[in-house]
Amino acid sequence: MTDATITVIVLAFAIVMFVLERIPLAATAMIVALSLSVFRVLTPAQAFAGFVNSSVILFVGMFVISGALFETGMAAKAGRLY
């Protein structure tokens, strides 16, 4: 198979997994990066280069904080203020 065919198959898998959410979204992203690396479409450095970007780390932090706000009930309390 060509690199383009492998990429389209992996992309289709990612879309289905993101929509169905059968496994966590972070696990789906890691599977996509690993599979593109295993099939030698990308080098491991290319496949995981986006995970060290400061914007990605910022979004991960925001997800952690927002999850904590929902778990503690603070999001609901803040929503009732207005």
Contacts in CASP RR format, 6 or more apart in sequence:
PFRMAT RR
TARGET T0000
AUTHOR 0000-0000-0000
METHOD contacts of the structure
MODEL  1
MTDATITVIVLAFAIVMFVLERIPLAATAMIVALSLSVFRVLTPAQAFAG
FVNSSVILFVGMFVISGALFETGMAAKAGRLY
3 41 0 8 1.000
6 36 0 8 1.000
6 39 0 8 1.000
6 41 0 8 1.000
7 36 0 8 1.000
7 41 0 8 1.000
10 32 0 8 1.000
10 35 0 8 1.000
10 36 0 8 1.000
10 39 0 8 1.000
10 41 0 8 1.000
13 31 0 8 1.000
13 32 0 8 1.000
13 35 0 8 1.000
14 28 0 8 1.000
14 29 0 8 1.000
14 32 0 8 1.000
17 23 0 8 1.000
17 28 0 8 1.000
17 31 0 8 1.000
18 25 0 8 1.000
18 28 0 8 1.000
23 31 0 8 1.000
33 42 0 8 1.000
33 47 0 8 1.000
33 48 0 8 1.000
33 51 0 8 1.000
34 47 0 8 1.000
36 42 0 8 1.000
36 47 0 8 1.000
37 43 0 8 1.000
37 44 0 8 1.000
37 47 0 8 1.000
37 48 0 8 1.000
50 56 0 8 1.000
66 75 0 8 1.000
69 75 0 8 1.000
69 78 0 8 1.000
END
